[in-house]
Amino acid sequence: MPASEPGSGHRSAFGATATFVARHRVLVALALFAVTALAAMRLPFLRVDSSNENWFVRSDPSLARIDKFKATFGNDDFVFVLYESDDVFRPQELRLLQNLAEDFRRSVPFVLDVTWIGSAESIEGRDDTIDVHPLITEFPETTEALAELRRKALSDPVYVDSLVSADAKVAGILLEIEPYPAGDTDPRKQIAPAVREVLARPQYSELPLYAVGGPILDYDLDVLTAREGGLFMLLCLLVEGIVLYKVARGARGVIVPLVVVALSVVWTFAAIELLGFDLNVFAILVPVLLICVSIGDSMHLIAEFHDRRDAGDSPSVALEQAFTHEGLPCVVTTLTTAAGFLSFATTRIRPFQEMGIYTAVGVMIALVLTFLIVPLAYGAAEADDVPTRQPGAWERHVARLLRGFCALVVSRPRAIIAAFAGFSVICVWGMWLVRVESNTVEMFSRRMAIRRAYDVVDSRMGGSMSVEILLDTGKPQGIANPDFLRRFAALEAYVKDHPMTTTTTSVLDILRRIRRAFHENRPEYYSLPDTSDEALQYLLLYEMSGGTDKEKLVSFEYDVARLTARTRSLDTKDVRAFLSDVQAFAETHIVPAATVEQTGMLDWVRAMNDLIGEGQKRSFFSALLVIAVIISALLRSIPLGLIAMLPNVFPVIVCLGIMGFFGVYVDIAMMTFSAVILSVGDDDTIHSFARFRREFADCGNYAVAIERTLSSVGRPIVFTTLTLTLGFAVLAASNMTGIRHFGVFAGVAFAWALLADLLLAPAILLVFKPLGPETTPDPDRGSPPAGSEPDLSLFA
């Protein structure tokens, strides 16, 4: 072995390891079985958690705002159920709503209050006092009573577009949730199944009922994550098995990689549970990632083993030499992949950080299993067990493809570089058009029931998203101050009139209704009190009269008030514009009477939008730096290491450019895209550049070294790219938009990475000669003189 070969001093260790495993097959097999059994026992304890709060690290200010809101007003979770009818004020419709509300109250855990049009508070003046009572005290049976109920409900702005639509064809039931108890299980997960159980009862199952809200969305995301994660793992294994059947030589070439990936997935998910992490939407990607990465290493080792057997080596020698020559590149590809995933730790999104850790652990597990299972299987082969090389149609097609690429690179390297550079410039332009979308609802396909429910609620009444605006006066009874109330009213009016707002709710509604009730229910008195004493008296009287909504809207000491604004489901661009408008108005008209903070769903969407954009940049550039350092160290050449990064950066630029031009946004699932493509796609580059480095040291000629490289590792590179492309393609069947986009664009990225490995990188090597000038090699080596054309017959 030439002394100039990178890592030559350590290669015998890889061969010795393979030989040791082959000699102790029974012991190794028993150990693998035992560890796998223990890992499988941990899988039932895995938890899925896609709740909004789970996405933030503890120091994030958005989480601090959520905690402050909960400490003051309790749980902000709710479920809203919409019912469509020709006329919701008919007796049978009102009975249905009443029964449904009562069933929810009895059957759904952790319900604080259930409000529908019949149970909503009505405030009326009676003699010298006020009467707070449900809108329906006696069920209306006569035409006159129904008409009066309709008049009261549709004339009060508190009810319209909140519990009943202005055309009386839609009604809503609001389930408010009490603070969740502490414990090992997540109580939030119990709400959606209970709601769905009620809706599935015979008397309701055929009705047009639609349920939305945080617990529903969270639960459906968890269920979809668990279902699609398992489904896509099986589909990916099936697809990869078919590919291996077509390209592998013998049953071992199919079974061994599939066993490696199957055990890798089991061990990794057991590690996730042992690390105390929860699964989330990223769990859909993890099995596919592990399968595709694991197959690559085993295919390179098996391909080298067959090449050695074709050269006349015995199975034991072929196995040792395969690990001697490909062991270090496999280790380095694993290290770069793991380093790429660990770059996720630079983000401020907790599930993203956790995914980086357990996926890095997973690829290391896959490497260990590869180094154990491949020699375990191939070390048992006798000379007549391993088929000699009989190229099939696939190999002949690939050989012709590689031969054509090699001839093109040698004849037109500068034209290739110019073509790739020009295309990159166009794609960079498209990159600037990519937008980030963090609205969870937008993640679901429109064919999903949960997405249809949100669309119906948005289009028919009130909207499905909200923002909580907290106004803190900083002193007890501060909200009763007339100056503050005027400023608060101005903010409420601004928010209510904003084109993105559907309804608002605040303590101002209670104060206005009480004042109107005190003045013979005359509508001109639907206004705010003039003094602090009057405001406090109104609130006290309201509470003494049986009113229960006050504590949901103001703090115990009357120092903090809450303004809830509901909107339809907005994309992130509109969310950002809406919140910015509200904050700008508040800072002008509320400060210094009170401080203003925003929280709730819209604030979460905005905060996640910032974190996704920032996280994608941080993870990509961190992975880029670490991988470049590792590859340069392997190749013992900074210029060669930098050139090796180009085939991996180029596909990311291309895909982001295409996404920008076609309006495909980056969401929570797609935020991992750039770093994953960089981390996974560099495996083939490392194998090809390591082989090129060795071949150039042997022949001293760039063209010949490229030809030898493509003729040896070109076939495994093409096949591993095929497995990556088809493996990720199964994600295109997902019901989640981001996962579907990930599968499609990953396939596009790996295809472009292959072209860059076969065309761009060799062209750059030929033009820029990063290893120095060509030399005249020792004639005893049988190598051609410097500057000669490659012998393309090696591809035959």
N, C-alpha and C positions, 0 to 999 in steps of 0.2 A: 504494500500500500504506500503510495507516495507520501512523503512527509508533509507536502503542502496541502494535503486533503484536510478540510476543516473537521475537527473533532476526531481525527484518526486515533488518537491516544485512548479514546473511550469506547471505540466501536467493539472491541473484543468483549467488553462487559455485556453488551446487548446479546451477542451471539452466545456467550456462556450462559446467560439467563435462559434463553430459549432452549438450550441443550439440557440445562438442569430441569426445567419444567417437563420436557419430553421424557426424561429418565424417571421422573417421579409423578407420572400421570395420575395414578390412583390417589395418592395423597393430595395432590392439587385439586382433583375433581371432588373429593370429599369435602375439602375446605370450602370450595366454591358453593357446594350444595348447602353446607351448614350456614354460611353467611347469607345466602339468598333466602333461606327459610327464616332466619332471624329478621331480615329486612322486610319480608312479606308480612310478618306479624305486626309491624309498625304501621302499615298502610291504612288500616281502618281508623287510626287515630288522627289522620290528616284532617285539617279544617280548611274550609273555603270562606274567605271574608273579603268582600268587595265594597264594604261600606265606605262612605266618603271620608270619614275621619281616618281610616286606615291608610290613606295615601300620604298623609303628612308626617314628617318627622316631628318629634315632640317640641322642638324649638320654633316651629313655623308659626308666624304671627296669625295666619288664618285659623290654625287650631286654637290659638289663645282666644280669638274672638268667638269661636264656637263654644269654648268652655265658659267664657264670660256670659254668653247668652243663656246657656243651660243653668248656670248658677243663679241667674236672676229670674228666668221665666220657665225653667224646666225643659222638658223635651221639645225639640222643634220638629220631631217626626209626625207625620200625619198620613192618612190614607183617604183619598177622595174617590167616591164611587158615583158615576154619572149614569142617569137613567133617561132614555129617550122615549117620548110618547107623543101622541097627537095633542093631548091636553092633560097636563099633570094635575089639574084641579078637578078632575072628575072623581067621584067618590071611590071608585075601585082603584084608581091610581094612587090616591092619598092613602088608602088602606094598605096597598102594596108597599109604599114607601115607609109607612109606620111599622109594618111587620118586619121589613128588611132592617130598619134601624134597630128594632128591638132584638132581632136575631144577632146582629153585629155586637150589640151591647152584651148579650149573654155569652156569645161564643168566641169572640176575639180577645185574646189575653192582652193585658196592659193598656186597655182602653180607658182613657181619662174621661172622655165625653163623646157622645154621638149626637150630631146636630143635623137635622133636616128641616125643611120649611115649617113643619108642624111643631117642632120643638124649639125653634129659634126664639130668642127673647123678643118680646114685644113690650114696649114701655109706653104706658098711657097714664094721663092724669085723671084722678078720681077724687072729687071734692077738693080737700086741701093737701092731698098726698099723691104719691105716684104708685102705680101698680106694675110690677114686673112679673110677667107670666108668659108661658109659651104662646106662640101665635095661635095654636089650636088648643083650646081648653075643653071644648065640647065638640065632638066630631061633627062637621057640617053635613047635614042630610038634605036640607031644602035648597031650592035654587037660589033663594035670597042669601042664605048663609054661605053658599059656595061663591056667589058673586062678591060678597063682602070680604071673604078671605082673599079672593083674587085681587080685589082693590087694595087691601092693606099690603099684601105681599109685593105687588108690582109697583106700588107708589113709594116704597121705602128703599132708598139706595143701598141700605145695608144688606138687603136680601138679593137684589137684582144682580145677576151675573156672579153671584156667590153661591146661592142655594137654589135659585130658579132663574131661568133665562127670561129675557124681556118678552119673548113670544109665547111663554108658558109651555113650551114643548120639551124642555129639558129641566130636570131637577137633579140636585146633588145631595149626597150624604157625606158629611165630614166626620172622620174618626180621628180624634186627637189622642195622642199617646202619652201616658204618664212616664215619669223618669224610670229608666230600666234599673232593675235590681242588679247588684254586683254578683258575680258568680263565674263558674268555669264555662258554662254554656252561654251562648249569645241569645238573649231573649228576643232580640229583634227578628231572628230567623223564624220565630213562631207565629208572627203576625200574618204574613202573606199566605201560608197554607190555611190558616183559620179563615181568612177572608174568602179565599177561593173555595173552601169547603161550604161556606154559606151560599155563595153564588151558584154552586153546583147542585144545590138542593132542587128537587123536582119543581117546586113552585117558582123558582127563579131561573132555572138552567136555560130556558128558551128565550129569555127576555134580553133586550139590548142594554146590557149593563157593562160598564167599563171601569176598571179599578186602576188608579195610578197612585204615586206617592213613593217616598224614599224606601220604606220597607218592601214594597212590591218590586221596585226596580232593583234593589240590592239582592233580594231573594232570587229573582229571575236571572240576574247576572251570575250568581253563584251556581245555580242549576245548569245554566247554559255552559259555564266554564267547565264544570265537572263532566257534563255529558260530551261536549265536543273534545275535551282533552283526551278522554278514553277512546272516542270514535276515531279521531285523527291519528292517534297512535296505531290503532289497528289498521287503518287505511294505509298509513305510511309504511308499516311493516309489509303489508300485502303488495304495495307498489314496488318497494325495494326488493322483495322476494322475486317478483316477476322480472325485474331488471337483472338481478343476479343470476336468475335461471338462464337468461339470454346470453349473458356475457361471461359467466363463470365457467370454469372447467371442472366438472364433477360435482357431486352432491356436497362435498365439503365446502366448495366455494360459495354455495348458497346458505348452508346451515350455519357455518361458523360466524359470518358477519351478523346474521339474524339473532343468534344466541348472544353474541356480544352486546348488541343494542338492547335486547329484551332485558338482560340482567342489568345493564347500565341504567335503564329507566327505573327498574324496581329498586335498586340500591340508592339511586339519587332521590327518589321520593321518600324513601325511608330516612335519608339524611336530612331532608327538609323537615320532617316531623321531629327528628332528634334535635335539630337546631332550634326548634320552637317557632318556626315560621309558619304563616298561613298562606294558603294558595289564593290566587286572584286570577284576573284575566290572563296574566302572563303564563299561567299553568297550561294553557292551550298550546303555547309555543314550545314548551320545554321538551315534551317527548319527541316532537319532530326534530328539534335542534339536536338532541342527543342521538337520535337514530341516524341522521345525516352525517354528523361529525364522526360517530363511531365507525360507520361503514367505510369512511374514507381511509382511516388508518389501516384497518384490516385488509382492504383491497390492495393498498400499496404493498403491504408485506406479502400477501398471497401472490400478487403479480410478480414480485421479485423472486419469490420461491419458485414459481413455474419457469421463469427465465433461467434460473440456475439449473433446474432440472433439465430444461431443453439443451443447456450447454453441456450436459453430461454428468453433473454432480449427483451424488447419491442423495436420498431424501434428508438424511441427517446433516450432511454438509450443506445442502441447499437451504435448509432451515436456518442453520447457523449463519450462513453468509447473507441470507435475506435480512435477518435481524442486525447483522454487522453493518450492512450498508444502509438500511432504511430505519433502523431503530432510532438513531439520533434525530433525523428529520421528523419522525413521528412524535418524539418527545418535544421538539421545538414547536411543531404545529400545535400540539396540545398546550404548551406554555403560552403561545401567542393567543390562542383561542381563550384560554382561561384568563389571561391578562386583559383581553378585550372585554370579557364579561365583568371582570372586577372593576373595570373603569366605570361601571354603573354606580359604584360607591361614591363617585364625585358628584352625583345628583342629590337633590333634596326631596326625592320622592321615595318613601320607605319601601313599598313593594318592589320598586325598581332596584333599590340597593340590595334588598334581599334576593331578588332574582339573580343579580350579578354574583352573589356569593354562592348560592346553591347550584347555579349553572356551571360556574367554574369548578366547583366540587364534582359535578356530574361529568365533565369532560375528563377530569383527572381519573375518576373512577373508570370511565370508558377506556382510557389508555391502559390502566392496570389490567382490566379484563381482556383487552386485546393481547397484551403481552403474556397472558396466561392461557387464554383459550386457543389462540392460533397455534402455538407449539403443542398444546394439549391434543389438538386434532391432527395436525400435520406431522408431528413427531412420531405418531403411531403408524405412519404410512410406510409400506414396503415399496421397493423399487417398481413393482408391477402394479401397485395400487394407484399411482399417480399418472394420469394420462399424459402422454407426450403431446407436444404442441400440434394441434390440428386446427389451424385458423378457420373459423366459421365466417359466415357472411358479415356479421357485425365487425369482426376484426379486419376483414378485407376492406370494408368501407372506411373504417377508421384509418387504416394504413394509407389508403389513397388520399384521404383528407389531410393527414399529417404530411404526406409527401408533397401535396400541393401547397400547403402552408409554408413548408420549409423552402421550396423553390421560390415562392413569392417573396419571402423575407429576404433571401439572399440576393434576389434580383432587384427589389424595389424597397429597400429599408426606409429611405427618406420619404418616399411617397406615403408609406404606411404611417409614419410618425406624423406627417402633415395632415392626413385624413383623420386620425384620432384626435389631434390637437384641435382641428377645426370643429369637429363634432362636440368636443368638450366645451369649447367656447359657447356654442349654441345652448348646450345643456346648463351651463352656469347661468346664463340669462334666465332660463326657466326656473332654476333653483330659487331665484328671488321672488317668484310668484307663488311659492308654496305657502299655504296658510296652516295654522295650527287650530285644531278643533278639540275642545275638551268637554263638550256637553255629552254626558253619559247616554242620554236618550238617542243621540245621533249615532251611537255605536251599534244599535240594533238594526237589523234589516227590516224593511217595511213589510215583509211577509210575516214578521213575528207579531203575536197577539199583543204583547206589551207595547210595541211601537204603534200599533193601530189604536190602542186605547189612548195613548198620549195624543195622537193626532186628532182623535174625536174630541177629547176634552179641550184641546187647544182651539179647535174650530167651532165648538158649540157653546162653551161657557167657561169664563173665568181664567183659563190658562192653567198650565201644569207646573210652572216654575215660580219661584218667589225669592224675594230678598228681604231680609230683616234689617231694618235701620234702627239702631239704638241711639237715643238722645239722652245723654247723661248730664244733668244739670249740676251735679257735684254737691248738692245740699238737700237735706230732707225737705219734702213738700215743694221742691223746686219746680215741679211740673205744673203746679197750680198758679204760678206767677203769670199774670195777664200778658206781660211782654213775651214770656216764653210761649204761651199758648198762641199768641198772634204769629210768632215766628214758626211755630210748629204747624199752624194752619196753612201758612204760606208754602212750607215745604210739602205738606200733604197735597195741596192744590196743584203744585208743580208736578209732583210725581203722578197724581191721578190724571192730569192732562197730558202727560208724556205719551207719545204715540205707541210706545211699547208696553204701556201699563193697561191691564184689564180692570182690576179692582184694587182698592186699598182698605186696610182695616187699622184702626187705632182707637185710643181712649177718647179722642175727639168726637167719635161717633156717639159714644155714651153720653158725653157732656151735652152735646146738641140735642139728643133725643130727650134727655131729662128736662132741659130748659123748655123744649117744646111742650112736654107733658105738663109742666108747671103752668104753662100759659094756655090752658084749655085745648091743648093739642093743635094749636094754630100753626100752620107751616111757616109763617113769617118769623117765628121764634126758634126756628131750627138754626141756632147760632151758639157761639161760645159765651160763657159767663164773663162778667165784666171785672170781677175782683177775685182775689185768691180765696177769701172766705167763702164766696159763693161757689167756687169750683170744688173746694173741699167738702162743703155741705152737700152738694149734689152727689159726689162720689160716696159719701157716708150714707146718704139716704138711699142711694141705689143699692148699696150692699145690705142695708137693713131691710130693704123691700124684697130681698131674695135674689138679686142679681149676682151672677157668678162669673161674668166675663172680665171683670175689672182686673183680677189678679193675673190674667193672661196678658194684660196690656200695659200695666204699670208695676213698678217694683213695690216691695212692702213699705218702704219709707217714702214713696212718691218722689224719688229722686231720678229715676230712669223711666223713660217712656219708650214704647215700641211701636214702630210703624211697619206694617207688613204690606208689601206691594206684590201683587201677583201678575205674572206675564205669561204669554204663551211660550212654547219651547223656542228659545232663541239660540242662534249660533253664537260662537264665541265673539265674533266681531261685534254683533249687536249687544251682547252682554257687556262687553268692555265700554262701548259707547254709552249705554244706558247708565251704568254705574258711575262713569266719569261725569256725566251730566248731573246726576243726583248729588254726587259729592261736591262738585263745583258750586251748585246752588246752595247746598247746605253750608259750606264754608263761608259763603257770602251773607246768608240770611239767618243762620242759626248761631254761629260763633260770634261773640263769646258767651252767649246765654247758655250754651251747652256744647259738649263735644259730640261728634257724630261718628259712628262706626257702622260698617255694613258687614253682614254675615248671612248665612243661609246658602241656598243652592246656587244663586247667581254669583255670589262671592267665591264659592268653591270652584265654579267653572272658570272664573277669571284667574284665581290663584293657580289652578291646575294648568291653565293655558300658559302662564308665565313659566311654571316649573317644567312643562313639557318642552317648550322651546329652549329653555336654558339647559335642561337635562340632555337633550339630543346633542347640542353643541359640545357640552362638557364631556359626555361619554365618548363621542366620536374623536375629538382631538386628544383625549387622554389615551384612548385605545391606539390611535395613530402613533403617538409618541412612543408608547411602551413597545408596541409591536415592531416599530422601526428599529428601536435599540436592540431588541432580541434578534431580529433577522440580521442586522449588521454585525452583531457579535458572532452569530453562527457562521456567516459568510466571511468574517474577518475583513470586511471592506465596507466602509461607510458609503462610498458611491454605489457599490453593488446593492447594499441594503436599501438605499433610497430608490434606486431603479426598481427593486423588487416590490416597493410599496405602490408603484403606479398602477399595476394591473388590479389592485384591490381598491384604490381610491377612485379609479375611473368608473367602475360600475355604480358606485354610490352617486357620483355626479350625474351619470346618465339617468338613473332612476328618479332622483329628485327633480331633475330637469323635466322629465316626462310628466311627473306628478304635477309640477307647476303649470305646464302647458295645458294639461287636461283637467285641471281643477280638482285633483285628488288631494285631500287634506291629510295632515299628520294628526292622528289622535293618540289616545293613551297606548293602544297596542302598537301603533306604527312608530312611536318614539324610540323603540329599540332598534329600528330598522338599520340605520347607518352603522352603528357599532357592531351589530350582529353580522351584517354582510362583510364588514372589514375583518372581523374576528374569524368567521367561518371560511370566508373566501380565500384567506391567505394560505390555507393548507397546501393546495396544489402549487402555488407560487413557491413556497418553501422547498417542496420536493424537487421542482424543476430547477430552481436556482442552486440548490445544493448539488444536484447532479451536474449542472453546467459548470460549477466551480471545480468539481472533480475532473470532469472531462477536459476543461481548458488546461488544468495543471498537467494533464497527461499529454495533450497534443499541441498546446500552444497556439491554436488556431480558432478564431471565433466562429467562423462558419461551420467548421467541422465539429466543434464542441456543441453548437446549437443543433446540428443534425443528429449527433449521437444522443443528445438530451431528449429531443422530440421522439426519436425512434425507440427510446427505452421507457421514459416516464410519460410520454405523450398519450399512450393508450390508457393507462390508469387515470390520468388527468381527465380525459374525455369521459370515461365511465363514471368517475366520482362526480363530475359536473352533472352528468345525466341523473345520478342518484339524488344529488342535491336539488336539482330543478324539479324532478318528478316528486320527490319527497315533500318539498314545500308546496307543490301544486295542490296537494290534497286540502290545504287550508282555504283554497278558493271556494270550497263548498260551505264555508262557515256562515252562520247567521249573524255574525258580527262584522260590521263593515271594515274595521281596521284589520282584523285577522284575515279577512278575505283579500284585502289589498296587500297585506304582508305576503301571502302566498303567491299572488300574481307577480308582484314586483321582485320578490326574492328569486323566482325563476328567471325573470328578465336579467337581474343583476348577475346571477351565476353564469348565464349564457354569455353576457358581455365580459365577465371575468375570464372565461375560457378563451374568447377571442383575444383579449389583451395578453393572456399568458402565451398564446401561440403565435401572435403577430406583433403586438406592440413591444413587449419586453425583449424578444429576440432582435427586433429592429433597432431598438435603443442600444443594445449590447454591441451590435455590429457597427453602428455609427459612432458611438462615444467611447467604446473600448475601455470600460472602467477598470479592467484588470491590467492595463498597460498595453504596450505594443505586442504584436504577435512575434513569436520566436520560431526558430528552426529547430524542431524537436530532434531527439536522438533517433537516427534512422533505425536503430535496433528495435524501436517500439513499433515499427511498421506504420507510423502515422504519416500522413501526407505532408508535404512541405507547406510552410506558411503561405497563406493567401490562396490556396487551392480551393476548388469547389467541393462541396460535400458529396459523399457517395450515397445517393438516394436509394440505392438498392437495399440498404439496411431496413427500409420500411416494408420490404416484401414479406 
